[in-house]
């Protein structure tokens, strides 16, 4: 029996699907049964549990020989590091109590450092805790920068005609697709060639900077001249705080689930009014006076002196 945490997420669902395709017994764990139904339809056993609940995870790991573990992101937490520690403690307790023999754990490049890496410190701690479990074979997958992190750039491209972010334009990154991470993890669980405590870095075909990434994406979407704008740390921090605040507000609606909006029927006029309101707001603050709107998009010619911070707040909230 294989147990997969985060089975509705980017890497977990690939792990589960690949194991199921090989005829394996798989138990998928998550908080939302509806999001796990596609895997249930393929033969997976669904188990509902919170990753901070050690008792529930122990039941989820019951009679499992191998498991795929991870710490999911949580934008609603007021203390991300404390949340990470609760998750890693629950995972380690469950692995020990259930007697899981083999663990493939999603980690990150930089998880060899005990400090100075932001949320990656939480993965360093997860590795250290798993390494202290006697008798368990553990493989830590230190993955590079997820290629899927470029998906929110859809909003930037629509609004600015360019990609935008805090990373230096020419900084080379280890970029890898989450489907490749999931495939590698599934293969590792099937082969069980790792013994003791091991780490494996996962990188893409080659390192990419955001200028190259913009060129590749631009070519794919018919915008060969697509560029990249670097925001300052303060600009990006402000935008991220706006995104987190909005995410938390949405999370408290409808019993903790984000509110979903549709634009059926009069949707076009509703969307047009929404965009018009955004334009008036930006103009009133003296931002991009030439800003214009249609029912589908908000556009602004971007120059070297264009204030980026308020625009990034809108870009980052346009999630895919």
Secondary structure, DSSP 4 states (H G I P E B T S, - for coil): -EEETTTTSTTHHHHHHHHHHTT--EEEEES-HHHHHHHHHTTPEEEE--TT-HHHHHHHTTT-SEEEE-----TT-S-HHHHHHHHHHHHHHHHHHHT--EEEEEEETTTT-SSSSTTHHHHHHHHHHHHTSTT-EEEEEEE-EEGGGGTTHHHHHHHHSEEEESS-TT--B-EE-HHHHHHHHHHHHHH----SEEEEEE--SS-B-HHHHHHHHHHHTT-TT-EEEEPPHHHHHHHHHHHHHHHHHHHHSTTTSPP-----STHHHHHHHHHHHHHHHHHHTTS-TT-EE-SS-EE----TT---HHHHHHHHHS--
